[in-house]
């Protein structure tokens, strides 16, 4: 646990892993392996599997891919928190389901569970905290503040203050897409005295801004930083994301934060709007991620398990636009140099 906390606090890129499906909707282990090798060789410090980007439908009995995909990924990416990539398992549902999923993930060898609260929209905050405590008895947990636009709910400062007191919390992914709500979580963690909980951005509309901000809640208070990011956006162009995070760490260390960072923050947000289909309320989010990887030859298609979940009208053109506008974000050359090897390795 101590080493897991240390590595998370040092900061890393954790891509939210997509599901590799062919045009007929069949799982392609060959392409799934290639994507995982891509993340590993790009320098990602961890991988999140069984999350939204992996498609929640993998849990449906007729699909039956939750355990196979988690196990496949675990076998590809290394030994976990002591060496190799940290393995984060998406944990969903009400308490009984979440406990089962946490047990499965722990047995397979996952280091931490990313705990979704999307199924608990009608629960009181006190009941949600109790739910989180129960799941945390099974394995370390990564808190998750999901924005309401894609299934999350607003949660108070008081909720996050109580959540931060759960001993087995090792990190929190903040994806509120809201600066006020983001501040609630950071302040709650600081007020709880939990300097051992790592903060990870999931705010795709403010990635660089989150990572460059020293949060300080008093004139002489010690600042807190976001350590890294657990992001669907970092499931694409991952080699560049790793380089970006290292550059940001160096800039924080030296204290040389130039205005160029504000421009790059806006450019990354613009790129994310295209990939995640912000214009259409994120309807094409997963197909957008898959499409970028398909164009690079890492996925066989942009297909989702739900055949109705497709790119929105105009989304492909928007992806074309941002790729042309922001070449510093794109790692096509890196992928091209290694793709054939990733696809043929057993």
N, C-alpha and C positions, 0 to 999 in steps of 0.2 A: 504493500500500500504506500509506503513512504517513497519508494522509487517511482511509482505511478504518479503520485502527487508532484514529485520533483520534475518529472518530464513534462507533465501538463503545464506546470507553472513556467517552465522554460519557454514554452510556446512552440506550436507546430501547425502545419497545414493538415487538416483532416477532411478529405473529400467525403461527401455523402454519395455512396456508391450506387450507380445505376444498375438496372437489370438488363442483361444482353439477350435480346429476343430477335429471332429472324423474322422475315416478312410474314410467316404463317403464325407468329406468336409463340413459337417454341423456344425454350431456353437454350442458348448456345454456350456450352461450357468453354469451348475454344475461345470465343470472344470475351467471355467473362474473365477468363484467365489473362487474356491480353490486357484488358482494362486494369486489372489488379497489378500486373507487372508494370504497366505504365505509371500508376500511382507510386509504386515502390521505387522505381528508378528515377522518377521525377523528384524524389526526396520527401514525399509526404511522410509525416511522423506517425500517422494513424489512418484508420479507415472506419467509416460508419456504415453498417450494413443492416438491412431490415428497417430502414428509415423511409421517409416519404419518397425519396428519389429512387429507392429500390422497389417501390410500389407496394402499398399496403395490401393489395390483392393477393400477394404471395401467401398470406395467412389463410385464405379461403380454402376449405377442404377440397374443392374440386381442382384447385391449383396446386396446393401441397408443396410449395417451394420454400417455406420459411426455414425449416431446418436444413434442407439440402443447400440452400444458398449461403446460409450462415456458416455451415461446416466447410463448404467449398472455399469460401473466402478465408476462413481461419487457417486452413491448410496451406494457403498460398502466401500469406503475408508475414510469417515469422512467429517467434515465440512469445510475443506480447510485451508487457511493460518492462521486462528485464532486458530484452534485446528485440530487434525487429520493430514492426509497427504495432502501435497500441490498437487493440480491437474494441470498437464501440458497437454494441448491439442496440438497435431500436427496440424499445419496450412500449407496448401499447395496451389500451383497453382498461376496463375496470379491474378491481384488485385481483380477482381470481385469475383472469387472463394475464395480467401483468406479472403476477407471481410465477405462473407457468412459463411465460416467455423468459423471465429472468433466470429461472432454473435451467431451461434449455441452453440459454446463452452461456451461463456459468459452466455447465457440463461440457460444452463444446470448447471452452477455453477463452471466452471473451473477458476482457479486463474490466469493463464498465458498461452500464446500461444507460442509454439516452432515453429518459423517461418522458414520454408524450402524455400530456394531460387533455388531449383533444376530446376524449370520450367522457370527460368529467365536467362538461359545460354547465350542468345543472346542479353540481355539488357545491356545498358550502366550502369556503376556503379552509375551515378547520378540518372538514372531512378529507379534503385533498391532501393536507399536510399529514394526516394520519395514514392515508394511502401511501404517500411517499416514504414514510417511516417504515412501513411494512416491506415495501419492495427493497428498501435499502438494507434490510436484514439479510437479503439473499446475496446481493452483490453491491459494489460501489456504484453510485449513480451520478449521472451527468444531468443536472437540471435543464429544463427546456422551456423558455418563454416564447411561445409561438404567436405570431400576429393574428388578430381576429379575422382578417380577410381570407385566410386560408385554413380556418378551422380552429384557431386558438381562442383565447378569451383574455380579457383584462384581469390582471391580478394585482392586488394592492402591495404597497410597501410592507405592510404588516405580514402578508403571506410570505414574502421573500425573506423577511427577518426570521420568521419561524422556520422556514425551509433551511436557511443557512445554519440553523442550530442542529440539524441532523448530522450526526458524526460522520456517517459514511458518504456524504456528498463530497465529491472530489473536484467538480467543475460545474459551471452553468453556461449553457448556450443561450445567449440573449438575441432573440429574433423577433423583437416586438415591433420593429420598423417604426419606432416612436421614441424620440429623444427623452421625453418625460418618463416613459415607462422604463427605458434603459437606465436612467438615473436612479429610479426606485430600486432596481436590483443591485446596482453597484453600491449604493449607499447602505442598503440592508446588509450586504456582505461585510462592508467595512464596519458598520455599527455592531455586528455580531462578533467582531474581532477575528474573523476567519481569513487570515492571510494565507491559509493553506488551500483555499478554494480558488481554482483558476477560472478566470473569466474568458469566455470564447465568444467572438462575434458570430452571429447568424443574421445580422442586419445587412442584407444584401444591398440595401440602398445607401449604406454608409460604412462600407468595409474599412477603407483606409482611414476615414475619420475616427472610427472607433479605435483602431490600432495605434493612432498617433496622439490620442488624448490622454493626458495625465489627469485622472479624476481625483480631486482633492476637496474634502468637505469641511474646510476650516483653514484659517490663515496659515497655520504652521503644520497642518496635517500632512502626513506622508501620502504621496500620490499612489493610486492604484491604476494599473494598466490592464488592458485586454492582452492576454498572453498570445492568443492566436485565433484561428477561425475554424469552425466546423460548418461547412457551407456546401450547398448544392452548386453554387457558382464555382467553387474550387474543384468540382468534379470535372470541369473542362479547363483547358489551358493550365494544367496543374504545375507543369515545370516552371512557368512564368509566375504562378502564385507563390511557389516556394522561394523563388528569387526575390519577389516583392516583399515577402515577410522578412527575409534576412536583411534586405535593404532598410526596411522600416525599423527593425531592431537596432541596426547600426546608427540610423538617424536619431533614434531615441537616446542611445548611449552617448552620442556626441553632442546632442542638443542642437543640431543643425537642421531645423525644420523650415525648409524654403517654401515660398508660396506655390511652387510647382506641385507640391503634394495636394493642394486643394483642387488644382486642375485635374490631376490624376484621379482623385477621389470622384469627381464628377464624371470623368470618362468611364471609370469602372462601373459606376451606377448606370450610365447610359447603356453600356454593354450588357449589364445584367437585365435591364428593362427589355432588351431584345430577346435574350436567351430565355428569360422567365415569363415573357409575354405580359408585362405589367399593364399594357394598354387594355387587355381583355381580362383583367382581374386574375392574372396568373393561370388562366385556363390551359395554356400551352407550356407550362413550366417543365414538366417531365419530358414531353416530346422535344422541347427546345434543347435541353441538355443532351438528349439522345441524338438529336440532329447534328449538333456540333461534333460529337464523337463519331457519328456515321460518316460525316464528310472527311474526317481524318482517317477513316478505314478501321477504326477500333471496334465499332459496333456494326452488325450486319444490316440494321434498319433503325428507324426512329420509333418503331412499334412499341405500344404499351399493351399490357394485359387486357385493359379495357380498350377494345378496338375503336371506341368513339373518342378516345383521348388522343387528339392529333394536333399538329401545328395549326395555329389560328391563321385565318386569311391575312396575308401580308407579313407574317412572322419570319418566313424564310428570307424575304427581302431585307427585313430589319437586321437579321443576323449577318447577311452580306454586307450591309452598311457599316456595322460596328467593326467587323473584321478588317474592312478596308480602312476605316478611320483610325483604328488604334492598334497598329501592328505590334506595339510593345506588349500587348496583352496575349498575343497568339503564339503558341508553341508548335506550329505545324512542322517546322524543320526538325525539331527534336523527335516528334512522333514519326515522321517520314524515315528518319535514320534508323529507327529501332522497331518499327511496327511489324515487319515481316518476321523478325526473330521472336517477338512476343506472341505472334499468332501461331508459330510452328512449334514452340517449346511445349513439352509435355509436362 
